[in-house]
Amino acid sequence: MKTGYNGLAVPGPTNMPFQIRQAMEVALQDHRAPDFPDFTLPLLDGLKDIFMTRTGRVFIYPCSGTGGWEAAITNTLSEGDTVLASIFGQFSLLWVDLCRRFGLDVDAIDVEWGKGVPLAEYRRRLAADTDHQIKAVLVTHNETATGVTSDVAGVRKILDELNHPALLFVDGVSSVASIDFRMDEWGVDVIVSGSQKGFMMPTGLAVIGVSQKAINMGPQAGLPRCYFDFQDMIKTNDQGYFPYTPAATLLHGLRASVDMLKEEGLQNVFARHHRLASGVRAAAEAWGLRICAKGPEWHSDTVTAILVPDGFDANDVIRTAYHSYNLSLGAGLNKVAGKVFRIGHLGWLNEIMVLQSLGGVELAMRDVGIPFEPGAGVGAAVRHFSDDADAFRTAAE
Ligand SMILES: *Cc1c(COP(=O)(O)O)cnc(C)c1O
């Protein structure tokens, strides 16, 4: 029998705060009731603040993040349209795969896993595309498989400098509500997020932000769509309703999530994630282990993928952590399977919870025989959190 809390250190689902659990402890309700819009309209509006948009719209679909990808492309593009993308991890790969299954012509740049969106390559291809065949540019803001964050603003800058009209689609499933993201300022046309990561909720909602430009593509977008059609959403959302039965229970959790994020303040949420992530990176360094992200410009503040030394299998660390210490770590996916384990550090989290994960990693690594000084990583994180405390308190004020 396992006692104590389950350690959840995967990059989604993340830890769910008590307030969100409690908010969902409600009787099921009539989603066509006359007062339902009193609940839904402010929620849709509040989510705009999380995406940092005033000019865009927010749609909520009862599905996981993958459905958000599908909504983005089917509402805006036609079969055979050219899309520019890059692959540097399992999630950026799957998004490209989805586009190809819908018959899009994807120019997918293969990038070394551990790096992110190749800005120079994007610029070169967009500059060469003088007759504007590229209809959309895809950016995976935070590649969860490798712990790599990319420069979305940099892609917008390139599009603007070249005066290129392509739509800008961003996968923000593991960045929104954890890492700085600005839909309007960065001119993002569709931002895709999901409930089970930065929103600290159970899986089950894709929450997406859509620009007016993307919505205007509807009439000419030839890809088949039904469930994800923005127009159906707009017609009913404007009145505070949904075209089909909404996941109302989850929406109550989402309300609590938005309230918590706003109460902490988004800038403070970002600063907290940076502080906790820096502690994890300090631990990896103290263990003498490399992380998958190839340089500081790629460091992710929501997930760190840590490479085990040659001759070891990262899955042994993950299995031992789970079976012996009731701690879930993220596995290496695809190209990095067996090479990395991932520590998720996003959502409802504090220093103590991060130290718990780091301590669990140390136990598991020691059990499988990876050489390091016990306490080195935990100690480095303690030192980091302690030394950084004053700066952080100032930032939080
Ligand atoms: C989790 C994740 C997804 C997939 O979302 P699902 O909710 O599993 O469908 C997509 N992209 C990124 C970057 C993710 O982290």
The ligand as a Gaussian input file, in Angstrom:
#p B3LYP/6-31G(d) Opt

LIG

0 1
 C        0.385000      18.393000     -23.973000
 C        0.719000      19.040000     -25.257000
 C       -0.055000      18.882000     -26.407000
 C       -1.124000      17.857000     -26.536000
 O       -2.204000      18.113000     -25.874000
 P       -3.262000      16.979000     -25.531000
 O       -4.018000      17.703000     -24.492000
 O       -2.517000      15.783000     -25.021000
 O       -4.034000      16.703000     -26.744000
 C        0.256000      19.609000     -27.532000
 N        1.310000      20.410000     -27.553000
 C        2.103000      20.563000     -26.499000
 C        3.265000      21.490000     -26.606000
 C        1.841000      19.888000     -25.324000
 O        2.636000      20.049000     -24.268000

